[in-house]
């Protein structure tokens, strides 16, 4: 079996009273998407750290999929899987970029990746920054999973590896952007009752749909326009609705 899994990432120390927690949703990769198992919402911290050698099995268990034979799983993750190269060079090498723009923060290479600057052209607002906004915890949590699974960057915006005979692929996506896709909306209609809009489970399901598209119709997603594998790429559909009356650029 081949699975597409969406992960809406919560902070390391999120609790049941937190507004945002981890959420996982799985879809069977077939001609028609079909939800399998059950949605998980809570904190995955213990499942990541308690037994690092069994992380993938722990995540499957969280979704009620323990014991299922899975040949390949594609994770689409709502968290930054790369940080700005200029920021990494600043903290790691003491190297400043040639110029730090004083205008919009999205233009500041210390704060935002090129992929976020691409996405910003398609949004009414500004994408979140791991450096400036409160999503650094989620980013490190997602990167911890990639490390525990020993995934490697195989191409811009794609991490791959193998765990106990299961091929594992991981990509980054952005539910707030992807929900404006007509294709995503039509696929979501096939998946039964939809979670409350904006909830962790709804965002995880949007991520799972992007993972399903990556596995079945990758050409329907915008190919990476960033060759820097360190910064990564935010995968999103080509057919996004217009924003503020302006045509989105692929």
N, C-alpha and C positions, 0 to 999 in steps of 0.2 A: 504494500500500500504506500501511496505517496500523500503526504500531508502538507497543507499550507497553514501555518500558525501565525496568528497576530499577537503581539505582546505590547500592551500599553504599559509602560514602565512607571512604577512608583518609586519614591525615594527609598533609600536604604532603611530608614527608620520609620516608614509610614505605619500607621496603626489603623485599627478598624474605625476609629473616629476621624481619620484623615479624610479630607475631601477627595484625595486622589490616591489610589492604591494600584498594585500590579493587577493586570487582567490578562488572561490568556484565552484564546478561542481557536479552535481547529476546524479546518475544512478539508474534506477529501478532494484530492486533485483528480478530477475525471472530466468527462465531456461537460457535465453539469455540476456546479459546486454543490456540496452537501455538507452540512454541519455534522460533526461527529463528536462523541464524548459530551462533556459539559463545560460551560464557561467557568473559569476560576477567577475569583477576586479576593485579594488579600495581600500578604507580603511574602514574596518568594525568597527572601533573604536566607531563611533556614534551608530551603531546598537547593540553594546555590552553594552554601558553605558547609553544611553539615557533613556531606559525603561528596566531595568534589568529583570523585571518579564515577559517580552515578547521577550526575547533574541532568543529563538528557532523560534518563528513566524517571527521575524525580519530577521533571516538568510534565512528562506524559501522565504520571500518576495524578498530578494536580488536576488534570483535565479528565480523569476517569478513563484513561487510555492505557493503563498499565497492562503489560503482557501482549499488547498489539504488535504484530510484526510490521515494522515500517522500513521500507527500503530507502526512502528519501524524505527529508523534511525541510521545508523552506520557511525560515522565520522572517517576517517583516516586522520591524521594531520601531516603535514610536519613541525614539531617543537618539541623540546625536552619537554616531559611531565614529566621528572624527572631530578633531579640534583645529582651529585656525593654525596654519603653518607658522605664521608670523608670531602668534602667541607662544607656540612651542619653542620657537627659536629664541624668543625673549627670555622665557623661564629656564630653558635648557642650556643656552649658549650665551646669554647676555647680549643678543643681537637685536638691534632695533630695525624696523622696516624703514625704507627710504623716506616715507612721508606718512604722517598720521592725519587723515582728514579731520577737520574741525566741524564738519557739517553733520549729515545724518550718520547715526551709529552703524547703519548697515554697510556703509562705505569704509568703515574702520577695519582694516585687515587684522588688527589685534583682537577684535571682538567677534567678527563674523567670517565664516568660510565663503569661498566663492559659490558653492552650491546654495547657500542661504541668500546670496545676492541674486542668483538666478531666480530662486523661488519668490523673492521679494517683489519682482516685477509682475508676479501673477496673483498677488494678494492685495487686499485693501489695507492690511496692516503690515507690521514688520515681524519677520520670523524671530523666534526666541534664540538667544545666544547662550551657549554653555558657559561662556566666560562672564557675561553680565547678568543673565537672568538666573532664576532659581531652578535650573534643570541640570546643573553639574552633577548632583547626586544621582539622578536618573541615568545620565550619560555613563558615569563610572560603573554603575550597576550593570548596564547593558554590555559595556566593554569587558567587565569581569566574566560575563557569560561567554563571550567570544574567546577569551583567554582560557577559561576552564575547559571549553570544548576543543581547544587548540586549533581554532580556525585561522586560516591565513588569507590575506588579501590576494585574490586570484585575478582581479581586474578592478578598475575603478568602481567603488561602491558595492563590491561583492566579496563576501568572505565564504570560504568553503573548507570542508574537512570531512573526516569520517570518524564515527563513534560506534564501536562495536558492530561494524558492518552496515551502519546506517549513514548514508551520505547526508551531510548537513550543509545548508546554505543559509546565509544571513544577509539581509539588506536593511537599509533604513528608509522609513517613509514618514509621511506627515498627514495624519487623518484630517486635520482641519482644511487641508488643501484638497485631498483626494475625494472628499464627500461631494465636491462640486462637479464630479465627473458623471456624465449620463451613463456611461458604461458601468461604473461602480454602482450607481443607483439601480440599474436594471438587474444586476447580479444580486444585490442585496434583497430585492423583491423575491428571489428564489429561495431565500434562506430562512423562511418562516418568520415568526414574530420578532420584531426588531427591538433591541434594548432601548431604554430611554436615551434620546439624542443627547450627546455630550457626555454620557456616562463612560466610565472606564471600559465596560464591556462593549459598548457601541464603538468606541475607538479601537479596541482590540479586534472587533469584527471587521472594521474598515481596513485595518492592517492585514488581516487574514485574506481579504479579497485582493489586495495588492499583491500579496504573496502568491495567490492563485493565478493572477494575471501574469506575474513574473514567470511562473512555471508553464503556463499554457499559451499565453499571447504576449510574450515579452515586447513585441513590436508595438503594442498599444501603450507602452510606458515610454516616457521621454528618456532617451539614451543619455548617459553621462556626458556632460559638456565640460567636465573637469577631468584632466588627466592626472592630477595629483592624488595618488591613492591614499596619502596620509589624511587628507581632508575628507575624502569620501564623497558620497552623492546621496541626495534625497530623491528616491524613486517616486514618480507621480504620473498619473495618466496624461495622455496627450490631449484628450477631449475635455478640458476643463471649461466650465461656464465662464462667461465674461465677468469681469470685475469693474465696477464703476463705469460701465458702458464701453470699456476698452477691450480690444481683442487680446487674448492671451498669446504670448509668443512661446513656441515650443522650444 
